[in-house]
Amino acid sequence: MQGHRTRARLTVSTSRRFGGAAAIVMVLAAGSLRPLGAASAQGVAAADAAYPAMPVLDAFRATCSNLRDLAGTERRATAAGWTKLADPSATPLGPLLRFSETAAADFVKKGGGTMRPSSVFAREIAGERLYLVLSGVTVESLTVNGCRLYDADEPRRIAPETVTAWLGRPPVQSLDQPALALASWEPGMAKGQDSFQLSHIATASPMLGVPQVAGIALKADQVIGA
């Protein structure tokens, strides 16, 4: 139960501000992260000493600092060296993408909104094979655009302290468990963005009973029309 209470605290700010449209962000942009109540409460020390955190963070910021126009974000991604994938289902993200898009489509259908099909890119940075996902929905006259980066099956973490120094401020919420480490910053990494999130799912996590991508994930979202 403690894990579910933590998730509620993490999402309440966005949900209160943006209502129904915000719920889709938790599906498309957060990948349905679900801290398990059975997970140990003992913290796990972040271990990013050998992980190229700064090149990865800087690449994410360079592409996803402006999410108002996802077509423009796609052009920046391509110019920066990201390659758009014709068949994302063949990547480690495949099961999560299918789950997220099905859930988002159902939500949008019930809410009378529209959904932009996700676009997926790949790039190698500092020896790491990374995936970038761009997605967007419009519900209740609000558009929520999201950008996610994954380093799939990466056992190392990026320390929240690294992101704190990078953004210049501490997270508003954090969780540190063996199965899941998560930190959220509000507002996000760039002007006009609602939030930025850093997470890590352990490779051997019991959370993988539902579609997840083990390893490091970064998330940014921008709400337009608020």
N, C-alpha and C positions, 0 to 999 in steps of 0.2 A: 504493500500500500504506500509505503514511503516514496517509492519511485514514481508512482502515479501522481502523488501530490506535488512532487518536484516538477513533473512535466506540466501540471496545471499552472504552477507559478511561472514557468518559463514562457507560456503562451498567452497568459492573461492580458498582458499589456497590448499586444497587437490585436487580440480578439476584441477587446473593449473599444479600441480606437476605430477599427475598420469592419467590424461585424462579419457577415457571411463570407465576404471575399477573402478575409484573412485565413479562414479555415483551409482554403485551397493551398496556401503557402505551406502549411504543415504537411500536405501530401506531396505537392510537386517540388517544393524547395527544401524541405527538411527530410523527406524520405521516411516519414512515419517513425521517427525515433521513439522507442519505448523502453525507458529504464525499467528493469525488472526488480520487483520488490524482494526477490530471493537473492539478488546480488549482494555481495559483501559490501558493507559500508566503509571498509578500510580503503583509504586513498591509495592510489598508485602514483608513484613519482613519475613525472613526465621525463621522457628520455629522448630529447631531440638533439643531443650534442652532435651526433653524426648525421642528422637529417638536414637537408638543404632548405631549411625553413624560409629564409629570406628570399631566395630566388623564386620559390613557389608562391609565397605571399605577394611579392612584387608583380609576378606574372598575372596573378588573379586580379590585383588592383588595376593593372594596365588595361585589362580587357573588360572588366565588369564594374568599373567605377561609375558608369552611366548606363542605366538599364531602361531609360524612358522609351527608347526605340530599339527593339531587339534586332531589327534588321541592321541597324548601325552597329550594334554590339557584335553581330556575326561578322561584319566587314572588318572590325578591329581585330577580332580573333584570327581571321584568316591572314590579315596583314602581319600579325604578331607571330605567325608560324604554326597556329593551330590548324589541323586538317579535319574538315567536316566528314563524318563517317556515314557511308551509305547504308550500313547495316549495323546499328548500335546493338541489336539483339545478340550479336556474336561476341560482345564484350562482357566483362564481369558485371556491368551495369544492367544487362538484359532483363533479368527477373524483376529488379526494382523498377525499371522503367515501365514494364508492362503493368505491374501492380499499381504504380502511381498514376499512370495515365488512365487506367480503367476507373480507379477511384475518383480521379478528378473529372472525368467525363460524366460519371454518374451524378456527381455533385453539381456540375454546371448544368446538366440537363434539368435537374430538379429546381435549380435556382434561376433558370431562364437566361443563363449567360453564354459566353463563348470561350473556347480554349484554343490557344495557339499550339500546334504540334511541337513537341520538344525537338531541339536540334542538339546533336552530340558531336563533340570535337575531341581529338586526341593530340598530344604533343609530348615530347620528351624534354624535361628540364632538369639539368644537373644530374642526369642519370636516372631520373624517375619517370616512369610512364604514367602520364596524367590524363584524366578525362574531364571535359567541361560540358555541362548541360545547361541549356537556356530554355526557359519555359515561361508561359504567361497565360493568365486567365482574366476575363472580365465578368464581373458579377455585381449587380446593384450599382451600376454606373462607375464602378471602381475597377481599375486594371492593376493587377499584381504581377509584376515581372520578377523572375528569379534567376539567379546564376549559381550553379553548384560546381565545385571542383572535387574530384576524387583521386586519391592515390590508393587504389584497391589492394587489399591484403598487405598493407604496410604495417609491420608490427610496432614501429617507432611512433612517437607522438610529437606534435608541436606543442611546446609548453604554452599555457595561457600567458605567462609572463613575457614570452616572445611577442605575442600579439598585442599585449598591453603596451609594450615599448613601441611597437610598429604603429599602433593607432594613437598613442599618446594618452590613453585613459584605461582604467580597469573595466572588467566585465561587470554587467549588472546582475548576472546570474551565473552560477557555475555548479558543476557536478563532477565528482571524481570517484569513480568506482572501477573495479577490475573489468567489468563488461562494457562500461561506457564512461567516457570522459567528455564533458561538454561545457562550453563557455559561450555566453551571448553578450553582445554589445549593442546598446541602443542609445542614440541612433546608430546607423551603420557606418561603413568605412568611408563613405563619400557623401557629399552634400545631397540632401533629398532622399537618402536611402533610410529605410525603416530599421533594419537590423543587420548585424553580421554575426555569424555563428561559426565556431570551430568545434569539431567533434572527432572522436576516435572510437571505433567499435573494435573490440579485441577480436583477433582472428578466430579464436576458439569460443566466441561468445555464444551463450544459449539464446541470445536475441536473434540468432540467424534462423530460428524456427519460422520467422516471417521474412519477407523479402528485405534484405539489407545489403549493404556493401561494406564488408569489413575493411578497416584501415582508416585513413585520414580523410576528412571531408571539410570543405569550406562552403559557406552559404552566404549570399547577399540577396536581399530583396528590396524592391522599390515599389511603393504604392503610388499610383497616378490618379488624380482626380479627387484626392482627399481634401 
